[in-house]
């Protein structure tokens, strides 16, 4: 799958870390963790304050990743 340039190197997969789930830049911060915070209404500024090792581009990459994962073809049996 081709992801936007902002995701290059930001979303990583390691089978030995977090069960192989997508993480941010090899850290033990899962994409899902960031998406859950955003879905709960936590402002990006607060996330960046609580996780000072994250960057705004990391949050954007999580959103791009989620959008790309949700955009898949649906096959309908006939």
N, C-alpha and C positions, 0 to 999 in steps of 0.2 A: 504494500500500500504506500502511496506517495503522500507524505505529510508536508505541511507548509514549512518553509525555511525556519520559522521560529521554533520548530520542534527538534530540529537537527541537534542531536547530542543532549537534549534536555530530558527526553523521556527514554529511560533505559529499562532493559529487561535482563535479569540475572536469575537463573534457576536456583541459585544458592542464597538468594536474598528475597525476603517477603514472599516466599512461595512462587517466585517467578512473575509476580504481578508487576505491572508498569510502575516505575518509581521515577523520581526526579533526580537527574544527574548522578545516578549511582548511590544516592543517599537512601536511608530507610524511611523516606517520606513517600508514601504511595500516592499516585494520581487520585485514587478514590478518596483519600483523606482530604486533599485540597478541594475536590469537588463536593464532598459532604459539607465542608465548612461553608463554601459558597452557597450551596443549596439551603443551608440553615440561616442564610442572611448575614453571615459574618463578612464585613467589608474587607476588601483586598488590603487596605492599609493596616487593619488589625491583624490579618494573617501574617503580613510581612513583619509586623512588630513582634508577634508571638514566635515566629520562626525567622530570626534574623539572617539565617544562612540561605533563605529563599530569595529569589529576585522576582520582580514583576513579570519578567519574561517566562519564568517557570509557571506562573499561574496561567498566563496566556497559552502556554504550551499544553497545559492540562485541559483547557477549554477546547483547543484545536483538536487534541487527541480524542476527547469525548465526542465532539461533533463528527469527526471522521469515522469513529467506531459506530456511531448511530446511523451513518449514511451507507447502508448496504442494500443490495437488491433483495426484494422479497419475491420468492418464487411461489406461484399459485398453482396447485395441482388442478388438472382439468379432468 
